[in-house]
């Protein structure tokens, strides 16, 4: 379309939005000429939300569109950026409308700096310099809301959950154990040993949509970490089956690393079950995968050696990628982490490329465990590299804390379109999968506690089923947990208000509560800070904590016991929620419908089962039941046929 046909405006006009008058500045009403790439159409800052509309030229499939601005202090930071999303195609042109309506009142906005459009597939970036002053209009910007008041005060472990998770025929833990192993080395034509199908949903199953018939690097490694926990706990008679599965997994991971079609190195997110690379458009790289794979195999190697295994076998089949590049994956994954941790990559939900808290946490754990393991393998050079890298990475973690929002940001960079709360259960999963038991962002860190509170309570007003606070027997149901409040993925496609609670996310909150309880019990004391006090006010209100006070078995002991009991009680309340919304057959899908409570999305999601089991392991630890995992492990596994 010719430039002469365009009407460039710098006019302000009023628009009424949600009963407030917004001053909208129109910049362009028609798309620009071919080859321009990106141009701002209109913008407003109304009632604390920045609303922008942009013309984007459709030159490739993968697009990243970002708007940079200055905050209330007239500063440009990695947080003063918003990501725009597709809205609609424009008839008779090669342009699309992209936009965002994002609350930015916490940081504020004074000037729009520039637009950038990355056409990822063709490696081209388009930029428009803006330098446009922004004037607030509409209602006054709101302030950060306080957490809600608790609607229940559950305490201690519940017999119903103890029975539900008991190691016996027909219990949920037995079902989760069995269904998880059906997805490991699945009985699908062409599936190779060591692979894990993400769910029983795809071409080979009764449920065809969504197609999860792939081996995701992350999902597989987290599942195999559960297998290793069982291996370490199992009796000698049962160990061999788990050991075989884990060695097969190591071989499969090594094969993935040598696949000639890798597009982004070892950060490739998923493979077919015959272990060949998926080449279609996808959010890649995902650099948490090499880290979680390395963690799982290091822990397996240590358990194998503790069981009398051969050091030579560990080197040739697990660690030494230099001498055995087609068989031993760990060294290669670790060095990839060391070389690429500063690079942006896609998050665990595969939606946005940025610097993610979850990814940094699992990378840190991999580097620290890897440094110690490399020393054990006699590889001092790699150990030194990993150790120094871990130090550098650790120094960056503090940037994720946002004192204005009182949360750890799930990412430090442009917010996903409309994901303006910055709340994401990925932060809690980052603690669960990335904490290295060294005091750095663990379960009792005050910033983690503050984040856990705001994340978990954010779903109360989002999901209609969260209005149910008790089951028919009067047991407290904790709020069902999703990925993030603004989620639109409904298990098959996207839709407005489509996001649902996830079984694995709800289990993660249960596990967090149990692990926090165990950590405090082990330490025999806790200190309440101004940052952590709201967490205790919500989850343990009867303790009546005071910021600055120490609570222990000897000092303020009654309140200390109340806190431990409340954490265990809320852990069981999250488990009660999972139990309430689990179908009668005990099978766990990916999601729970936000309105009906019916299981939806991919059937038999492997990660759902793995997360339920790790939560049950954490519960057993909090209860002091040191035989639970061993009993479950001794159920034994048989090859899938």
N, C-alpha and C positions, 0 to 999 in steps of 0.2 A: 504494500500500500504506500503511495507516494506521500512524502512529507507534507506537500501542499494540501493534502486532504485532511491533515490532522489539525485539531484545535487544541493548542496548548493553553491551559488556563492557570492562572494563579489567583483564582477567585475563591472566596469563602462563601459557603452556603450552609444553612441550618438544616439539620436532620434530627428528628425526634426519635430517640432510641430508648426503650424501656422507661418511658415517661420522663426523659430528660432531654434537653436540647443540646445537641452536639454540633460543634462548629467543624465542618468538613472542608478541607482544602483540596480542590480538584486540580490536578496537574496536567493530565492528559485524558481525553475521553475516547480516543481510538488508538489501536495498536500502532507502534512505530514501523518504520521501513524494515524490510527483510534484511537480516544481518545485524540489526541493532542488539538483539538478544534480550534486553531487559529495560523496562521503563516504568517508573512510578506512575500510577493512575490517580490515587487519592490517599489522603491520610487524615486522621483526627486523633486527639488525645482527650478522651471524654470519660468522666467519672472514674479516672484512674486506669483506663484501658487504652492501649494504643491499637488503633484499627487502621490497617493499610491494605491497599489493593494494588496489584502490580501486573503488568503485561509481561509474559514470558514466552519466548520463541521456542517452539517445540522442535528442537534439533536432535534430541536423543531421548532415551527412556529414563535413565537415572539423572535426576536433577536435584541440586541442593541450592536453595535460594535463601539468602540471609539479608536482613536489614540491620545495619549498625547505627547506633545512636549514642548520645552522651547522656549520662544520668543526671540526677538533681544537683550533683556537685560539679557538673560540666566535665565529667571524666568519661573516657571510653575504656571499658574493661571487658574481659571475656564474658561477663554477665549482661552487658548492655548490647545484646544481640538477640534477635528473634528469628527463628526459622519460619519460613512461609510454606504453605501447603496449597496443593491444586484445588481449584474451585470449579472451573468449567472451561470448556473449549469455546473459542470465538468463531462463529460461522464464517466461512469464506476467507479465512486467514489461517496462517500457520502459527497463530498465537493462542495462548491460554491465559486465563485469569488465575493468579495465585494471590493468596492473602493470609491475613492473620488478625485476630482480635484478642489481644493478650493483655491481661492486667500487669502493669509495670509500676504500679504506684509505690511499691516498697522501695524500689531504687530510684524511681522518677525518670523523667525524660525532658531534655531541654532542646536538643537539636538532632535531626536526622542527618547522618553523615554520608552513607552510601549504601547502595544495593549491590550485592554480588550474586551472580548466577553461575554455578559450576555445572557445566554439561559434562558429567563424569565419564560417560562412555566414549566421548571423542576428545577428552582431555583439554577442553577449552573453557575459559572463564570470561564472562561478560561483566562489566562493572558500570554503574551509573553513579557519578558524584552528585550528592544532593545539597548538603550544607543548607538545610531548611530549618528555620526556627520553629519550635513547637509551642503552641499556646494551649493551656488547659481550658476545657469547657465542660459544661454539664455539671452534674452533682459533684460535691467535694469528694476527693479520693478517700476510700475507706482506710482503716488501719488494720494491722495484722490481727485476725481474730484470736481470742483465747481458746485453748482446748475446751471441749464440752465437759459438763459435769458427768461423773460416772453414773450409769443406770443400774449397776449391780456391784456387789462386793463379794465375789466368790472366794472361797478359802479352801486350801488344802486339796489333796487328790480325791477324785470321785471314784467310787466303786464301779460305776457304770463304764467309765473309761478304762479302768484296770481290767475289767472283764472283756471289754471290746477289743483291747489290745493284747489279751492273754495269748500265750503261745499254745494254742490248741486248735483242733480242727474247726473250721468255720469262723474263726475269729477274724477281725479285719487285718491284723498283722499277718496271719497265715495267708489270707487272700492276697494281700499286697506282695508278700514274699513270692507266692506262686505266680501271680500275674506279671511281676517284674521279670522273673526269670524266663517266662514265656517270650519276652521281648529281647532277651539276650541270646545272641546266636539263633535268631528266629528260624522257624521251619518254613522258610520262603524260598522257592526255587532261585538259585543264584546267590543267596546270601552266604557270605563267607564267615568263618569262625572269627570271633573277636568283635563283630559288629553288634550294634544295638539299634533296633528300630525304635523311632521316637514314640510311635503310638500304633495301635492296631486300626489304622484308618488310612486307606489308600487302595491302589489297584488290586492287591492280593487279599483284601478283607471285605467283609460284608458292607462295612461303611466305607464309602469311596471318598468322601469329602469331609474335611480337608485332607489333602494328600500329605501325610507325614511319614510316608514310607521311605525314609532316609535315615542315614546315620549322621546325627549332628555331633560334632566334636565335643561341644560343651556337655550336652545331655548324656552322651556316652561316658565321658570321664566322671561325671557326678554319679552316674549309676554304678560304674565300676568302683568308685570309692566306697559305696555301700557294700559291694561284693567283697572288697578288701577288709572292711570292718568285720564281716561275717567270717572271712578266711582266718583273720587273726584270732577270733574268739572260738572257732570251731574245735571240736575234739580231733585228735589225730586221724581217726577213721574218716572224717568228713572233709578234711582239708584238701585232699587231692583234687576233688571236683572243682572247688573254687580256684585252686592253684592253676589248673588247666585253663579255665576261663580267662584268668588274668594274664597268663602268658600268651594266650591267643589274642587278647586285647592289645598287648604290647606289640605283637607282630603286625596286627592290623593297623595300628597307629604308625608304625615304621613304613608300611606299604603306602599309606596316605601321604607321608612326607616325600616319597619318591615318585609320586604320580606326575607324569610329564605335563598334565594340563593345568597345574596350579596357576591361578591368575594373580594371587596376592601373597605368594609364599605360604608359610605355615599357618597363616591366619584364615585360610579357607574354612568356611563354616560347616559345610555339609557334603556328604558323599552318598552315592547310591550304595545299596547293601552289598553289591559285588565289589565295593571299595574303589570304584572309579569316581572321578570328580564330577560334581554337578556344575555344569557350565552356564546355566541360565542366569538371567539378571537376578541379583540378590544383594543384600546388604553385606558387603565384604570390604576389607577384612574384618574378622572378629577376633581380636588378639587376646581375648581371655582363654580361648580354647587350648592353645599350647601350654598355658600356665596350669590350667586345671588338669590337663592330661599328664603333665610332669608331676604334679602333686600326687595324683593317684598312683602313678607307677613308682615314685620314690617311696611312698608309704608301703606299697606292696613289696618292693625290694627289701625294705627294712624288716617287714614281717617275715618274709621268706628267709632272710638270713638268720633272724632270731629263731626260726624253726629248724635251723641246721642246714639251710640251703647253701649252694655253692657260690662263692664269690665270682668265680670264673663265669658261671652261668648268668649271674646278674650283669656282669660287664658285657657279655656277648649278646644277651637277649633283651636287656633293658637299658643300660646306661651308655655304653661306648659307641656313639654314632660315628665317630671318626674311623675306628677300626671295623665297625660292622654297620655301615650306613643303611643297609636294607633290612636290618633285624632289630637294632637297638635305638629307640627313638628319644630317650630322655635328654641326653646331652644336647642334641640338636634343638629340641623344644626350648630348653633352658637358654641356650645362646640366642635363639630367636627372641625370647622375651627380653634378654639383656640388650639386644640391639634395637628393639622396636617399641619399648615401653613408652617413649615420648611421643610416638606417632598416634594420631587420632585413629579410632576404629569404631566399628558399630557396636552398639550395646547388646546385652543379652536378649533383648526383645527384638533385635534386628531392625531397628527403626531409624537410628540416627548416629551419624559419625561425629564423635567428640571425644573428650577426655572423661572417662567414666569412673566413678568411685568403685563400683564393683570390679571392673577390670584392673584398676590399680591395686586393689586389695589382694586379688588372687595372684597377680603378678608378683607382688611383694612376698607373699607366702612361698610361691614357687622359687623365687630367688634365694630366700633365706634357707629354705629346706634344701634347695639345690646346692648351695655353697657347702653346707655340712656334708651332704651326700657325695659331692665331688671330692671332698677331702677323704672321705671313706674309700672312694674308688682310686685314690692315689693321684688325682688330677688337680694339682695345686693351682695351675694356671687358670683353669675354668673356675675353681673355687674363688680365687681372688677377683676375677671379673664379676662373678655373680654377687659377691659380698659388697663390692664397691658400688655396683649398680643398685643394690637394695638400699644402701645408705642414701643415694641420690634420690631414689623414688620416694622413700619414706619422708624426705624433707618436703615433698610436694603435697602430702595428704592434707595438711592444715588448710590449704586453699579451698577445700570442699566445704568447710564450715562457714555458714552464713549467719552471722549474729543477728541480722535484721529479721530473718525468717526463723531463727532458732532451729535450724536443721542442717544436716549434712546434705549437700546438693548431690543428686544422683549423677550429675555431670557438671563439669566446669566449662561452660561454653554455651552456644546458642540453644535456647529452649526449643523443643519440638513444638510445632504448631499447636497452639491452644493448651499445651502442657504447662500452664503458667504457675501451678502450685509448687513446682519443683519437688513434689513428693513422689516417691517411687519405692516399692518394696525391694527393689534392687539394692538399696542401701543395706537393708537387713540381710539380704542374701549375701551381700559382700562381706558382712561380718561373719556369717555362718560359714561361708566357703573360703574366706580369706584371712580370718584371724589366726595368728601364728602363736597364740598363747604366750605373748611377750608383753602384754599391757598396752599395745598400740591398737587403738580402736577395737577394743574387745566389748564383751557383753555389758560391762559395768561402766564403760566410759560415759561421762555425763552428756557429751554431745550425741553419742549413739542413743542413749536413753531418751533424750529430748526428741530426736528424729523418730524413734520408734513410736512414741506417743502421737506425734502429729501425723505420721503415716497411717497408723492403725485406725485412728479416730476419723480420718478424712473420708472414709467410706460410709460412715453412718448415715450421712445425708444424701449419699449417692445411690445406694441400692435399696429398693423398696423392701427386700427381704430382711434388711438390717433392722427394720422396725420390730421384728419378732425377737424378743429378749429371753424367752424361756421355751423349753420343749414341753410336751404334754405332761411330763413328770416333774416339772418345775426346775429342771437343771438350767443354769445360766448358759445362754448362747452368746459368745463373743461376736463382735461385728465380723461378717465375712470379709475377707481381704482380697483385693484385686491387685493388678500390677500398678496402676496409678489412677487417681480419680477421674481424669479426663479421657481415659481409654475408650476407644470406639470399636475395637475388634471384638466380635461376638462369637468367635469360635469357628466361623466359616468365612465371613466377610466383614466389612466395616459398615457401621451405621451410627447415626446420631444417638447418643445415649445407649450405645450398643455394648460397651465394655461390661464384663462380668467379673464376679469373684472367681478366683482360681483355687483349686484344692492345694496346689503346692505353695501358694502365697499364704494361705491361711495356716497351713502346717508350719511354714517358716516362722510365723508369729508365735505359735505354740512352742516351737523349738527354742526361739529366742527367750521366752519366759522361763522355760525349764533351765536353760543354760545360764541365765542371769542368776537364778536361784542357786544353782550349783556353785557358781563363782563366788557369790556372797557367803554361802555356807562354808566353802573352803577357806575363804579369807577370814571368816568369823567376824567381819565388821564391814561397815560401809560409811561413807561420808556423803551427806546430801549437800549439793551446791545449788546456787540460784538457778543454774541451767537445768539440773536434774529434778528439782523440786516438783515441777508440774507433772512429771512422770509418776512420782510417788503419790502425789495428790489424787491422780486419777486411778491408778492401779492399786494403791494401798492407802485409801483415805483414812481408814481407822487408825493408822500408825501416827497420824498427825505430825508429820515430820517438820523440822525447822531447818532452813538453809544454814549451813555452817556447822551443824551438829554431827557428831559421830554416833553411830548406832552399832552395837555389837552384842555378843553373848554376855558381856560383863557390864557394858554401859548402855543404858536405855534398852535393856534386853527384851522387855515386853514388846516394844515397837519393832525391834529387830526381828523377833519371831513372827510378828504380824506381817511384816514385809515379805519374809520367806514364804509364809503360808499363802499370802495374796498372789505372789508370783506363780506359785504352783497351781493355785486355784484358777487364775486366768489362763495358764497354759492348758489346763483341762477344759476351760470354757471354749477356747479355740478348737480343741479336739471335739468338744460336744457339737460345735457348729459343723465340723466336717462329718461327724457321725450322723447328725440330723439330716444333712443333705446328700448322704451317700445312698445310692439305690439299694434295694433289698439284696441284690446279688453281691454287693460289696465292691463292685467294679468302679474304679475312679477314672473319669474322663479328664479333660483339661479344665473345664469351667463349670460353674453353677449359674443357671439363668438368674439374672438380677431381680426378676419380677416373680417368676414361678417357683424358683428353687430347684428346678429339674436339671439334671446333669446334661451338659451340652458340650459341643466342640469335639475335638479328636477323642476317639474311644481309647480306653486303656492307655492313657499317657504314661509312659515309663517314668518320667520325672515326678508325676503325681505319687506313684507308688514309692519311689526312692525317698521323696521328701516326707511321706508319712512314716516310713521306717526310721529315718534319721531323727524325726521328732520323737518317735517312740523310744529310740535309744537314749535321747537326751532326758526323756521323762524317767526312764529306768535309773539313769545316773542321779537325777535329783531325788529319787526315792531311796537311793542306796541299794538298788537291786543289781548286784554285780553278776548275776547269772542269766539275766534276761536275754542279752545278745547271744550268749553261748547256746541257750535253749533254742532260740530261733535258728541259729546257724546249724544246729544239729538236726534240723528237719531234713537237711540234705537236698541236693538238686540232681535231676536226671537230664540227660541230653534231650533237646527238643527234636521231635520227629514229625 
